[in-house]
Amino acid sequence: MNRAAGDKRGDVVAAGAVVVHKGQVLLVHRPKYDDWSFPKGKQDPGEHVTATAVREVSEETGVHVRLGRPLPPQFYRLASGRTKTVHYWVGRVRGDADVSSYAANDEIDEVAWVDRARADTRLTYSEDRATLRLLDERPTKTHALVVLRHAQARSRGTWTGPDGARPLTGRGAEQAQLLVPLLAAYGVRRLVSSDSVRCTGTLEPYAAVVGAPVEEYVGLNEEQHTETSVAGVVGRLVDMGRSSALCTHRPVLPLALAHLGVEEEPLAKGECVVVHHHDGRVVATERHLVR
């Protein structure tokens, strides 16, 4: 399982995408280096690295994407002596793929869709060519199921009402807001949740942004869930062929992940496992924690 991207293994963190569309790959030319590479760029302060990847593709090419499965990051040392980590995902086009009207600038003076067979020779760096070849190992057209533990909530010891009504703390509300760009990066459009307030509240900021309802399921809450009820919800989300998010509780998460064939590991509050699937089969997973 890919761990949360954007860790501190390098002094500089960047992100981008290998964007594929109708048998072609999106490449950019940088006049400063006279090289052809994938669109990518540095992470902004406080930005989740998944959002970095989506933003940089849009800024450098004008193409809007959602992230597919993760690709191995690249590590190298800069002339300054600092190390740099570049995180990559497969990118899928959202909306218009036309780059003919792209306005050249000092940073990127050419953007081109290149046939997959020719992209290997167009790319300047061997590391990028190796990344490109990884596209052939697994499907590039996938959907994401974000399996999420709810954000920080009021403790049971300080809450006198029904447990299902226990709300998020101020920190939990911050985590819920921080999840918005992460879920957007994967193009999540369906939201399902335990009917407990701490779970629905975790998804509500994103629901407000995209105009989608949070679908509440009693069979995902802590008190009334069963193996059958959890498997039924997860199975329907995988079968529908759309990117989605499921928010539930620590005791329920092992059942959800087991149904997906994903090794269960304890998730912190506000942490998620992103499960990339194709035709009902899991092809990659990654793990993220909003801070």
Disulfide bonds with the S-S distance in Angstrom:
none
